[in-house]
Each structure stands twice: as C-alpha cells, then as structure tokens.
Amino acid sequence: MTLQIQRISLEYGMTLKDASPYNIQFRSGRPIFIDTLSWEILDENVPWIAYRQFCEMFLAPLALGHYSKQSVNQALLAWPDGIPLSTCSKQLPLKSRFNIDLALHIHLHAKLSSGSNQKPHSPGNYSAEKSKQVVRSLQRSIEKFKLPTRNSHWSTYYDEVTLRDQYLADKQRIIGEWLKQIGPMEKALDVGCNTGQFSLSLAEYSKQVIAIDSDERSIDTLYQHVRDSNIVRESNILPLTQDLSNLSPASGLLGTERSSFIDRGPFDLVLSLALIHHLIIGRQVPLNNCVSLFSKLSKRYLILEFVPMKDPWAQMLLSAKSQKSHPYNQEQLEEAFQEQFKTIDARPILETERILFLFERR
C-alpha cells in the first residue's frame, strides 16, 4: 500500500517523505494511510528521501522472512526503525545476490550506505521517471516474496479438536449464552484467538474486537477472512500478532510515542480459551501473575477455559518441559482468581474435563 501511494503521488508531482509501517492503521478490516503530513512537493532532482527507510522497514524484514521461512517480527522490537541494511545483507543467502532487485536495493544499497562509501548526492542527475522505476522495482521484489504457506500446528487446531465430538459445539453454545446475557459491549479482547472462530462470535456483541495470537499463520488466516468478508460486523475485528507473555511495550521518546498493548485497554470482556495452561506450563508464568495480567486487561468480564493437567494437550506441554511447572489445578485456579474476580458461572464442557468460567471484576 505504501508503494502504491508513492506511485500515485509521483503522478501528481508529490512524494512521501516517510515510509513507515506505523503510517498505516487498520479500520473496518482495511488498511488506512493516516500520515497526510508525509506528503510534500516532488523535487525531481532529488532521489526518494524515504527510500532507505522503506528498504529497512519493509523490504529487509520481508526478504529475510522469504529466504529463512521464519518470522522476523521480533527483530523489529530490537530495531523499531527497521533492520539495518548491512545486517540484512549479511543474513541473506548467497543466492539472493542473483536477484537483481535485491542486489540493488539490499546488497548494493548497504555497501553504498556504509560510512566509508557514502557520498553526498549530486543534484541534477535524477528524475521523476527514475523514482517511478525504483517504486516498480520494489513492487516487483515484494510481489515475488513467499512467506511460509504451510499450516502451523495452531492454525489447524480447531480442525483437529472438532474430532472430539461435542466439545467445540458445546463450548460455542455456552459462550453464546453468556455473550447474550452480557449484552452489547464497546471493546472486547480474544487472547490466543487462533484463526478467530470465537472472535467472530464476539463481533456480534462488541463494536470492536481485538484478536491476538502469537502464531502468525493463524493471525494471517483471520486477517484474510476479515479483509474478504462481506459481513459488516466481522469488519470490527482487528487481528494482531501478540504474545500474551510478552506483549508490545511502550516505545519511542519517553515511552510515549507508541502506547503499550496493556495501556491500549482495558476491555469490557476478555476471552481466554484453552490458554491458561500454555502460560503456566509452557511459559512458566505463576498463577497469581496470570490473575494480575487478566485483571489489567479486563475491566469487567473474563471468560476463561480451564484445562486440567491430565488433559492430553496439557500433558503434551508437560512432556516437553524438563523443569517442574507451577502448581495448577481447578481449586487453586478458582482461589487465585477470587482476589480480583468473582465467579458468575462455571460449566463443564462435554466430552472433556475442561471447565468454562465466567468471571466478573470485583
């Protein structure tokens, strides 16, 4: 979208002086360009001023993801202004140098931008047509990238659990009854949303639904569904890649340029399905810290699915851990949550020993 805006701007004698992903926000399931002050009158004798920023914030992460087939999102926490081209160039495989666009925009760009090779630009040797060629070349590069298309373990989770007879249907029925009881909301949060099956249910009752999961493939699947959906209420869902045990922090000057994820709440309702055992067993988060986390995220309701230690999925997590996990059973969970919440309802889910809790903030 940033390149498309730059291409159109050039046709009107304008250009973008910034090329940051933060200039794009999402509303009603669609990306929206918000930084109108990024536009300025085009000086045809000067190269695109945001070219390096685009390469570091867009092209470098996408190129690394394409060749490594691994997520590089966490790298952008370390480099909020983009992955340095010199770092990206060293990390890319040799075959990337035979890609003419990457050879130009990453490898040669990194070399020319280094302190010993950097030279001041000489005015008069550039043109608007060259700017357009740069945009076309960048577009061509990105269109060729392919991030992993195989399903992740969690992106097919609900396909697998549907084999458990009435489990999913009963969970949907109980949550549907509770949502109807709670009624309309302004803002709801679905943590560990997977591909968003229950986020869609939340959207029927909440004006805005934030759906988060650490699995990028699941979030991408949900985003594509929201983007392509013709159902108005589903456009209220904003899918985000977030790790609940390591949520986005406040950043920028004095930590005020971008708010932390928690500060962007709290939410009228938080939905946490089949997740608490991942925090306690998988991430070794003490139960009382889980309570504190959910109390910061929820300002009124919390729907939580308790998964006992003997559940097959919990056992799978335990088998992968060498250290002993924190104490975790139903009695301890209920006692811990009573400090910040009161229990409105609790119901077992058919075909399992799992229990759904409806909590309300004290």
HUTATA-V668699 format. One record per residue. N is the residue number from 0. OMEGA is omega in whole degrees, -180 to 180 (* if undefined). NEAR is the number of other C-alpha atoms within 10 Angstrom. D_CENTER is the distance of its C-alpha to the mean C-alpha in Angstrom with 1 decimal. Layout:
n: <N:N>
omega: <OMEGA:OMEGA>
near: <NEAR:NEAR>
d_center: <D_CENTER:D_CENTER>
This chain:
n: <0:1:2:3:4:5:6:7:8:9:10:11:12:13:14:15:16:17:18:19:20:21:22:23:24:25:26:27:28:29:30:31:32:33:34:35:36:37:38:39:40:41:42:43:44:45:46:47:48:49:50:51:52:53:54:55:56:57:58:59:60:61:62:63:64:65:66:67:68:69:70:71:72:73:74:75:76:77:78:79:80:81:82:83:84:85:86:87:88:89:90:91:92:93:94:95:96:97:98:99:100:101:102:103:104:105:106:107:108:109:110:111:112:113:114:115:116:117:118:119:120:121:122:123:124:125:126:127:128:129:130:131:132:133:134:135:136:137:138:139:140:141:142:143:144:145:146:147:148:149:150:151:152:153:154:155:156:157:158:159:160:161:162:163:164:165:166:167:168:169:170:171:172:173:174:175:176:177:178:179:180:181:182:183:184:185:186:187:188:189:190:191:192:193:194:195:196:197:198:199:200:201:202:203:204:205:206:207:208:209:210:211:212:213:214:215:216:217:218:219:220:221:222:223:224:225:226:227:228:229:230:231:232:233:234:235:236:237:238:239:240:241:242:243:244:245:246:247:248:249:250:251:252:253:254:255:256:257:258:259:260:261:262:263:264:265:266:267:268:269:270:271:272:273:274:275:276:277:278:279:280:281:282:283:284:285:286:287:288:289:290:291:292:293:294:295:296:297:298:299:300:301:302:303:304:305:306:307:308:309:310:311:312:313:314:315:316:317:318:319:320:321:322:323:324:325:326:327:328:329:330:331:332:333:334:335:336:337:338:339:340:341:342:343:344:345:346:347:348:349:350:351:352:353:354:355:356:357:358:359:360:361>
omega: <179:179:179:178:179:-180:180:180:-179:179:-178:178:179:177:176:177:176:176:-177:175:-180:177:177:174:-177:179:-179:176:-177:176:-179:176:-172:-173:-178:178:176:-179:172:180:-179:169:-173:-179:-176:176:180:-174:-178:-177:-179:180:178:-179:-177:-175:180:-171:-177:179:-179:179:179:178:-180:-175:-178:-175:179:177:175:-179:-178:179:-179:171:178:180:-177:178:178:180:-179:-177:179:178:180:-178:-179:-177:-178:-180:-178:-176:179:180:177:172:-170:-179:178:177:-180:-169:179:-170:179:179:179:-179:-178:-178:180:-174:-176:-176:-174:-180:178:-179:177:-179:175:-179:-180:179:178:180:177:177:178:178:177:179:180:-180:178:178:180:179:-174:-180:180:-178:175:174:-176:-179:-180:179:175:179:-174:-179:177:-175:-176:174:-179:-176:177:177:-179:174:-170:-174:-175:-179:-179:178:178:-179:-178:-178:177:178:-179:179:177:178:-179:177:-175:179:176:-172:180:-179:175:-178:-174:-170:-175:-179:169:-179:-179:173:179:177:178:-176:178:-174:-176:179:177:177:172:-178:-176:175:179:-179:-175:-179:178:-179:179:178:179:-180:180:178:-179:-179:-174:-176:175:179:-172:-175:-179:177:178:-177:176:179:180:173:-179:174:-175:179:179:-176:-179:-180:170:-176:-179:-178:-179:179:-176:-180:179:-178:174:180:-178:-180:178:174:-4:-174:179:179:173:178:-179:-175:177:-176:-172:180:176:178:-173:-178:-175:-176:177:178:179:-176:-179:176:175:178:180:-180:-178:179:176:-177:-176:174:175:-172:174:172:-173:178:177:178:-176:-178:-176:175:-179:-179:176:178:178:177:-179:-179:-179:-178:178:-178:-179:-179:178:178:-174:171:-174:-179:-180:179:-179:-180:-179:-176:180:179:-177:-175:170:-177:177:-178:176:-177:175:179:-177:176:-180:171:177:-178:174:178:170:-180:173:-179:175:*>
near: <12:18:17:11:12:21:20:13:17:19:12:10:13:18:25:24:18:21:23:18:15:12:15:16:13:13:12:16:21:14:13:13:14:12:15:9:9:14:14:14:13:19:14:20:16:16:18:23:13:16:18:21:19:21:23:25:22:19:25:25:20:22:26:21:19:19:17:15:14:11:17:17:13:9:12:13:14:10:12:13:14:22:23:18:25:19:13:19:24:12:13:20:12:10:9:16:16:9:11:13:19:23:16:15:22:27:21:16:18:21:15:13:15:12:8:8:10:12:10:6:11:9:10:9:11:16:14:20:12:15:21:18:12:20:20:14:17:21:17:12:18:16:9:10:15:13:17:15:8:8:12:13:11:18:21:14:14:14:9:11:12:12:10:12:12:15:16:16:13:15:20:16:11:15:19:17:10:15:18:11:9:13:10:15:18:12:20:28:27:25:23:26:26:27:27:26:12:18:27:20:17:31:22:20:20:22:17:22:29:20:28:25:22:20:21:21:24:26:25:16:17:25:22:12:16:24:16:13:13:10:9:12:20:24:23:23:29:22:28:20:19:19:14:17:14:9:13:16:14:16:14:11:8:8:11:10:10:16:14:15:16:16:12:10:15:19:23:19:26:26:25:20:21:19:18:22:26:18:16:18:23:17:14:16:17:15:20:14:13:18:17:14:14:21:22:14:22:21:17:16:25:27:22:20:23:24:24:19:18:12:13:11:14:17:15:13:15:19:8:10:14:7:9:9:15:12:12:17:14:14:8:12:17:16:11:17:21:15:14:15:21:16:16:13:12:16:13:16:21:16:12:14:12:19:18:21:21:19:23:21:17:13>
d_center: <17.9:18.9:21.6:22.8:23.3:25.1:27.2:28.3:29.0:31.3:33.3:34.0:34.9:31.8:29.0:25.6:26.1:22.4:19.7:16.5:13.0:13.3:16.1:14.0:12.6:12.1:14.9:16.3:13.8:14.9:14.1:16.7:18.3:19.2:21.1:24.5:26.2:24.8:27.6:31.0:34.2:34.2:36.6:37.4:38.9:35.6:32.7:29.3:28.5:24.7:25.1:24.3:21.3:19.9:20.8:19.2:15.8:15.5:18.2:18.2:14.6:15.0:18.5:17.7:15.1:17.8:20.6:19.2:17.1:14.8:11.3:11.9:8.7:10.6:13.5:12.2:12.5:16.1:16.6:15.0:17.6:16.8:18.1:21.9:23.6:26.2:23.6:21.9:25.4:26.5:23.6:24.0:26.6:30.1:29.7:27.1:30.2:31.8:29.2:30.9:27.9:26.1:29.5:29.9:26.5:25.4:28.6:31.3:29.1:28.4:32.1:33.3:31.0:32.3:34.7:37.7:37.1:35.8:38.3:38.6:38.1:41.4:41.4:42.9:41.5:38.5:38.1:35.8:36.1:34.8:31.7:31.2:31.8:29.0:26.5:27.8:27.5:23.9:23.1:25.1:23.2:19.7:21.1:22.4:19.3:18.2:15.2:15.9:16.9:18.2:16.8:15.3:17.1:14.7:14.1:17.9:18.2:19.6:21.9:23.4:23.8:25.5:28.4:29.1:31.3:30.7:27.7:25.0:27.4:28.7:25.3:24.6:28.1:27.9:24.5:25.9:29.0:27.3:25.1:28.3:30.1:27.5:27.5:25.6:22.8:21.1:17.7:16.2:13.3:12.6:11.5:11.2:11.2:11.6:12.2:12.9:16.6:17.1:14.6:17.2:19.9:18.5:18.3:22.1:22.7:20.1:19.9:16.1:13.7:10.2:8.8:6.5:6.9:7.1:8.4:6.7:9.9:9.8:6.7:8.5:11.6:10.8:9.8:13.1:14.9:14.2:15.0:18.2:19.3:22.5:22.2:21.8:20.4:17.4:16.5:15.8:12.6:9.3:6.4:3.0:1.8:5.0:8.5:11.0:13.7:12.2:10.2:9.8:13.5:15.6:16.5:19.1:22.8:23.8:20.1:20.4:18.8:15.3:15.2:13.6:11.2:14.4:16.5:14.6:16.0:18.0:17.8:20.8:19.6:17.1:17.0:16.7:18.0:19.1:17.0:19.6:21.3:18.3:18.2:22.0:22.9:20.0:18.9:22.4:21.4:24.7:25.0:26.0:22.9:20.8:23.1:22.5:18.7:19.0:21.8:19.7:17.0:19.7:22.6:24.4:23.3:21.6:21.7:21.5:22.5:24.7:25.0:28.2:28.9:31.0:28.3:27.8:24.1:24.9:27.7:25.5:23.5:26.8:28.3:25.8:26.5:29.6:29.6:30.5:27.7:28.1:30.4:28.7:30.6:30.8:33.5:31.6:28.4:30.4:32.4:29.4:27.6:30.9:30.7:28.0:28.1:30.9:30.8:31.3:31.3:30.7:31.1:31.2:29.4:31.9:32.3:30.5:31.1:27.8:28.1:26.0:26.5:26.4:26.5:27.2:27.0:30.5>
